[in-house]
Amino acid sequence: MPEPSNIQFRVRRRETGLVQEDIAFLLGFKDSSSVSRFERLTREPDIRTAFACEYILDASTSQLFAPLFNEVKGVVAARARERLDALAMFANDVRHAARLTHLSKLVERPPTLFDV
C-alpha cells in the first residue's frame, strides 16, 4: 500500500507552478523539508502556517490538508454523538432545540468530495 500523502496540497502547489522551496520561503522556513513533510503527512501545520498555505495556494485549509481535516471531523462527529446521547433527556425541551439540532448536524453531516 502506498504511503499516505496529502494529495491536494501537492496538486495545488503544482498547479500554481510553485516548488517546495518557494512555499518554504513564503512560509518563512529555512528549507523545503517542512513543506515536504506536509505533503507526506509526517508534519501538521500550526494554525498560522495553515492560513498562510491557504493564502499562498488559494485553496481552503480543509482542502489543502484534507486527510487531517477528515480525521479531525471524524473525532468531532464521534464526540457530538456522545454529547447527544448524554443530552437525550432534553430531546423534547424547546429551550435546547437549537443546541441539539446543531449537534445532530455534526453527527449526520453528508459526505463531501473529500470523503470519497
C-alpha positions in Angstrom: 0.0 0.0 0.0 1.4 3.4 -0.9 2.4 5.8 1.8 -0.4 8.2 2.7 0.1 11.6 1.3 -1.6 15.0 1.2 -2.5 14.8 -2.4 -4.5 18.1 -2.5 -1.6 20.1 -1.1 0.8 18.7 -3.7 -1.6 19.1 -6.6 -2.5 22.7 -5.7 1.2 23.6 -5.3 2.0 22.1 -8.7 -1.0 23.9 -10.3 0.4 27.2 -9.1 3.8 26.4 -10.6 5.5 26.8 -7.2 8.1 24.4 -6.0 8.6 23.3 -2.4 11.4 25.8 -1.9 9.1 28.7 -3.0 6.4 27.6 -0.4 9.1 27.2 2.3 10.4 30.7 1.6 6.9 32.3 1.7 6.2 30.5 4.9 9.5 31.7 6.4 11.1 28.3 6.7 14.8 27.9 6.2 14.5 24.9 3.8 11.8 22.9 2.0 11.9 19.9 4.3 8.8 21.1 6.3 6.8 21.5 3.0 7.8 18.0 2.0 6.6 16.8 5.4 3.2 18.5 4.9 2.9 16.7 1.6 3.9 13.3 3.1 1.6 13.8 6.2 4.5 13.5 8.6 4.0 17.0 9.9 0.9 19.0 10.7 1.0 22.8 10.3 0.2 25.2 13.1 -2.8 27.4 12.5 -0.8 30.4 11.2 1.1 28.2 8.7 -2.2 26.6 7.6 -3.7 30.0 7.0 -0.6 31.1 5.1 -0.8 28.0 2.9 -4.5 28.8 2.2 -3.4 32.3 1.1 -0.4 31.2 -0.9 -2.2 28.3 -2.7 -5.6 30.0 -2.9 -7.4 27.0 -1.6 -9.2 26.3 1.7 -7.3 24.9 4.6 -9.7 21.9 4.8 -9.0 21.2 1.1 -5.2 21.6 1.4 -5.0 19.4 4.5 -7.9 17.1 3.6 -6.6 14.0 5.4 -6.0 15.9 8.6 -9.4 17.7 8.3 -11.2 14.3 7.7 -9.5 12.8 10.8 -10.5 15.8 13.0 -14.0 15.8 11.5 -14.4 12.1 12.5 -13.3 12.7 16.0 -15.6 15.7 16.4 -18.6 13.7 15.0 -17.9 10.9 17.5 -17.8 13.4 20.3 -21.0 15.1 19.1 -22.7 11.7 19.1 -21.6 11.1 22.6 -22.8 14.5 23.7 -26.2 14.0 22.0 -26.5 10.7 23.9 -25.7 12.5 27.2 -28.3 15.1 26.4 -31.1 12.7 25.4 -33.2 13.9 28.4 -33.6 17.3 26.7 -34.9 15.9 23.4 -38.4 17.4 23.9 -37.3 20.6 25.6 -37.6 23.5 23.1 -35.0 25.5 25.1 -32.4 23.1 23.8 -33.7 22.6 20.3 -31.0 24.7 18.5 -28.2 23.1 20.5 -29.5 19.5 19.8 -30.1 20.3 16.2 -26.6 21.6 15.7 -25.1 18.5 17.4 -27.2 16.3 15.2 -25.9 18.0 12.1 -22.3 17.4 13.3 -23.1 13.7 13.6 -25.0 13.3 10.4 -23.1 15.5 8.0 -23.4 14.3 4.5 -20.2 13.1 2.9 -18.2 15.6 0.9 -15.9 15.0 -2.1 -13.0 14.6 0.4 -14.7 11.6 2.0 -14.8 9.6 -1.3 
